Amino acid sequence: MKIYKYITSVAILSFCFLSACNKPTETKIPVPVIFDTDVGNDIDDVLAMQMLFNYEKAGTIDLLGITISKSNPYSIEYIDGYCRLNERGDIPLGYAYNGATPEDGGYLRQTLDTIIEGNKILYPQRSIKDNLPEGYKLLRKLLASQPDNSVVFIAVGPETNLSRLLCSEADEYSPLDGKSLVAQKVKLLSVMGGLYGNEFDFPEWNLVQDINAAQTVFSEWPTPVIASGWELGNKLLYPHQSILNDFPNAYKHPLCVSYQIYDKMPYDRQTWDLTSVIQAIEPEKDYFELSTKGTITIDSAGHSLFNASDKGQHQYLMIQGNENIQRTLGAIVRQVTGKEEKNINQ
């Protein structure tokens, strides 16, 4: 009898083990993401872009395309070269022709011209001569191909491309107008723009560059919007030690070279754009607090005004306390570098 019970127990355990092994594992579907950036105006765009490539390498997101809101040809070459650095030379690019901030910026041409050990550090293959699609046209094409209510949209520069998308008409990609297309396909807009709370009072830079576009986006965008204000990124300073120590061959890594060209080292740059990225991709980590729901309006001078309302679709990010700041900054550094979190105070 004991032998029978033993054999029966072994059989049951074996069955349970085999059942557990044969149980299908849950496959997490990468989140479709579109990134709109003004690379060249500030260095935080490059850090934010590297975050997204690292998310994609980890299988967290599917980076559908990048639209460029800085109307400078060198931004195309820089971004294309940077995409190829991350083995994404195939990524669709769109461009805001006749858009905002046409000046060269502080590191685009310099990084493209940099030669170290006899080699360039970026190898772009696309330029203004390749007639990239208008940013809003690429956005229409990308959105039309995606499942409904699926796309996470991250915008960290002037809202030129977004505004043109909202104002667009039906075309070969979709019978819907721009606003209807966004309403159908976009899940969330995570935008770096504005200033919230009572600590500061001035028009935020991104909004000022194309005020009409900013007004259109904040008044017409039909999905939930989470805004990261100037005051938030100002509390989280990216450590220059990470630029010097956390990247392989940092002396010739384009991100590190651009960072050191942009301003005199050592300096710790605000993480404005990076906050919009990490919130959009990892909202469940609660790196930030969310304001109550409401409506953000942009006045004629570029001030962002928040009015609380249960019916509003807008919220903005907040963070308080040194412990929370250090935790969130550590997560940002980890995502930029692709390394485990370190003691960022060292």
N, C-alpha and C positions, 0 to 999 in steps of 0.2 A: 504493500500500500504506500509506504514511504517513497519507494522508487517511482511509483506511478505519479505521486504528487510532485516529485522532483522533476520528472520529465514534462509533466503538464506545465509547471511553472516556467521551465526553460522555454517551452514552446510559446507560451504567452509573451514572455519577455522578448523572444526573438521576433515574434510577429509585431510587437509594438515598436521594436527597433527598426525593423524593415519598413514599417508604415511611416515612421518619422523620417527615414532616409528618402522614401519615395514621395513624401509630401512636397508639392511644388512650392518653391521659394517665391516670395513676393518680389516682383521686379518693379523697381521704382522707375517710372518714366521720366526722362529728363524734361525739365521745364523749358518750353520755348521762350527765348529771350531776344528782344531787339534792343540795341544800344545806340543812343543818339548822343554824340559827343562833340565837343569843340577842342579836340586835341590841338595843342599849340598855344592856347591862351594861358593855361596853368599846367603845372606838372602833375596835379592830382588826377587828371584825366588818364595819364599813362598808368598810374598805379591802379586806378579803377579798371582799366582795360586788362591789366595783368590778372586782377582778381577774377574777371570773367573767364579768361582763358584757363585759369587754374580750376575754376568750377566746372568748365566743360571737360577738361582732362579727367576730372574725378567722376564724370558721368552725371553730374547734378543738373546741368543745363544743356540745352541745344542752342547755341548762339546762331540765330538765323541770319543776322546781317548787322551791319554798322552803317548808320547814316551820320554824315559829317555836317555840323552846323556852323563850323568856321569856314568862311568863304575865302580860303587861301589855298592855292594849288599845292603848297608843300605839305599841307595836312593830309592830302591824298597819298602822297608818296610815303610819308612817315607811317601812316596807319597801315598801308599795304605792306611796307617792309616789316612792321611789327607783327602783323598777322602771319607773315611768312616765317618770322623768327619762332612763332608758336605753332608752326606747321598747319596754318589755316590760310594759306594763300588763295584758297578757293572761295573764301567768304565774300558774299555780295556786299558791295559798297555803294552808297548813294551820297550825293553832294548837294549842298545848298548853293546853287548858282545865284549870284547877285544877292547874297545874304549878308550877315553881320560879320564884323571883325576881319576885314580883308588883309590886315597887316601880317607880316611874317611871324610874329611872336618871338619868344625868347630862346627857343631851343630847336625848332623844327629843322631849319636849314643847317644849323651848326651840327646837329647830330647826324644828319644825312651826309654831311661833308667830312665827318670824322673818319680818320684812317688810323688804325692801331695795328702795329706789327705788319704793316704793308697791306692791310685789308680794311675795307669798309666794314662797319658794324651793322648796317642795315642794307638790304638788297631789294628795294622796291622794283616791281615790274609794271605797276599801273601808275598813271599820272593824269594830269588834266587833259592830255592829248587823247586819252582813250575814251573820251566822251561818256563818262559815268552817267548813269541815270540820275535824274533829279531825285533828291532825297525822298520827297513825298511819293513819287512814282514807284520807287523801290519799296517803300512802306506798303503801298497798296498791293503790290505783287506778293510780298511776303505774308501779309495778313490774309489775303484771299486764299492762300494755300493751307491755312492752319485750321484746326478744329475750333468750334465756337467757344468763346469764353476761356481761352487757354493761354494767350500770350501775355507775358510780363514785359512791360515797356519801361525802360530805364532811360531817362533824359537828364543830362548833366551840363547842358550849355544853354545858349539862347534857344527859344522854342520855335525857331523859324520853320524847321521841317515839320513839326507837329501841327503848327497852325496851317501850313499849306496842305497837309493831309486832311485836316478837318474841313477845309474849304474846297476840297477836290470834288470833281464830278465823276459819275460812272465812266468806266473806260473798259479796255480790253481785259482787265484783270477781274473786275467785279461790276455788276450792275448797280451796286449800292453807291451812294455818295459817301464822302469821307467820314462824316460823323456816324452814319449808319454802319459803315464797315467797322469802325472802331468799336462801336457798341456791341456788335455781333462777335468780334474776334478777341478783343482785349479783356484780360482779367483785371489788370492793375496797371496804373501809371505811377512809378516811383520817380519823383523829380527833385533835383537839387535846384532850389530857387526860392528866394524870398527871405524874410526875416520875421521871426515870431517871438512872442513873449514881450516883456517890458524892459529887458536889459539894454537893448540897442534900438536906435530909430534912424534908419537911413535906407535908401533904395538899394536893393541887392544887385550886384553886378550883372548876373545872368539875365535878370529881368530887364534891366536898363538897356541892354544892347539891342533888343528888339521888343520894345514895350507893346506895340500893337499885337505881336505874336503872343506875348505872354498874356495879355488881356483876353485874346481869343481862346487860348488853351484853358485858362482857369475858369472861363465863363461857359465854354462849350464842350469840354471833354466829358463824354457820357459815362465813364466808368469811375470806380473809386480811385482817388488820387491821394498818395501819401507824399508830403513835401518834407524835404530836409532843408532847414534854414541855415543861413550863414552862421548863426550863433552856435549851432550844433557842431559842425565841423571845426569851429574855432576852439572847441573844448578838447578835441582829440587831435593831438599833434603827432604826425608820423615821425618816429625816431630816426635821426640820421645814421645812428649806429647800424640800423638794419640795412640801409643803403650800402654801407661800407663792408658789412660782414655776412649778410644773409644770402647773397647771390653768387652762384658759381662764376668765377672769372669776372668779378664785379668791375674791375678796371676797364673792361671792354663790353660789359652788358649794356645795351642801349638804354634801358630804364635808368640804370645808375649813372651813366654818362649824361643823359638828359637832365637828371635831377641835379647833378653838380654844375651843369651849364646854366640851368635856370636861375640859380641864386648862389651866393657865396657860401661855401661850407665853413663850419657846420651850421645847419639850420634844420629845424623840425617843422615840416609843412603841414598846414591844416588839411584835414581829410574830408573836405566837403563832398566830393563826388563819391568817395568810398563808402560814406554812410548810406547813400541811396542804393548802392549795389548790395551791401550786406543785408540791409533791411528787406530788399526785394526778394533775395534768394533764400534767406534764412529767417523769415519772420517768426518761426516757432521758437527761436532761441531767446527771444525777448531781450535783445541787446539794447533796445530803446523802449521808452514809454510812448504811447500814442495819446495825442490830445483827444478831447471829445470830438464828435463829428460836427462839421460845420461847412461854411463856404468861404473860400479865399477869393478875394477880388484884388485886382491890381489897379491902382489909381494912375492918373496921368503922369505922375513923376516916377512911377515904378515902385511905390510902397506896396507891400503885401498886407492886406487887411483881413483878419480872420473874424468871422461872426459865427458863434456856436449855433447849431441847429440840428435837431434830431433827423431832419430830412436831408441834411447836407451830405455830400459824398467825399468831402475833403477832411484830411487829418494831417497833423504835422508831428514830427518826431521830437522827443525830449530826452534828456539824460541828466541825472543828478547824482552826486556823491562820487568821491574819488574811487571807491571800490568798483562801482559800475563802469566808470570811465576807463579804469585800467583793464577790466575784463573785456570790454568791447574793443578797446584799442589792441589788446593782445590778439583777439580774434581777427581783426583787420590785418594786422601784421602777418599772422599765420597764413591768411588767405592770399595776400600779396606775394609772399615768398614761397608758399607751398611747403613751409616747414612747420614743425610743431611749435606751439606757443612757447615763448621764452620770457625771461625776466626783462621787460623792455626798459627798465630803469637802469640797467647795467650800462 
